[in-house]
Structures are given as structure tokens and as C-alpha cells.
């Protein structure tokens, strides 16, 4: 195995605890306002008549996979009408503005968000769609199979 590939593999293994395989609370990934990609106007999308906002986020490190998505939606457990934030990271690029949308009244809103990953040799892989389901009635954000 070439040294560069080995170093990249070791780096990814070391970074693995910071990468999510599904949406988790933003606090668990240390995602905050400073992680919203700039300019915010180009990196945010609102859905559900403005009740839910999706953000492209950038955690800065690890460089190979610092991009992600943060989704802010109403918190049903907050009597003052606060919000909850769910996030996923681990991508090279994310584009919430280009997401295709499909609404199913029984299941909620599905978004196919374009993402890209980097292969183990540091090359950009082809774009693929990340299937995200937001069910505002159930207050859930999940990845679909």
C-alpha cells in the first residue's frame, strides 16, 4: 500500500468517531452556526412553509469529508416553541439547494441531496444522491435506504 494511501486510511479511521452514518443531534457532532457554509443565502433551503431549514455545513476537518447537512425543525418537546437540530457529516461536498423534493402526506418530505465523496486515493467520486426523509408530523429526520 503506498504511503499516501496508508496515511489517508489512518486519518479516516482516526476521524471516524466524528462522522455520522445517520442524522444525530447537532450537539453530538459539535455543529453550530459557525459551521454553516458561507454565504448562508446560497447554502440554506427552507421547506414546510419555512418551518424547516436545511443548511450546507463545513466542519473544516477532516478535509476529505468535512461537509454535511444540518436540519433545523420545530421541537415538539419545547413548550416555548424552540427548535431541534439534526446533522450528518462525512461528505466531500453537499448541495442542499439542488436537492430534488418529493412530498408524501403519509411519510413526509423526501429530499435527494447531491453529495460527493472522496475515494481512498484522494480522488473525487461521482455525485450521488443522499435520500433524506423529513417527517414534520413525527418530528423525525432520517436517511432512507
LINUR-V342524 format. One record per helix or strand of 3 or more residues. SS is the DSSP state (A for helix, B for strand). FROM is the first residue (numbers start at 1). LEN is the number of residues. If there is no record, write none. Layout:
ss:from:len
SS:FROM:LEN
SS:FROM:LEN
//
This chain:
ss:from:len
A:3:16
A:26:4
A:33:3
A:40:3
B:44:4
B:52:7
A:63:3
B:67:8
B:83:9
B:93:12
B:108:9
B:128:8
B:140:4
//
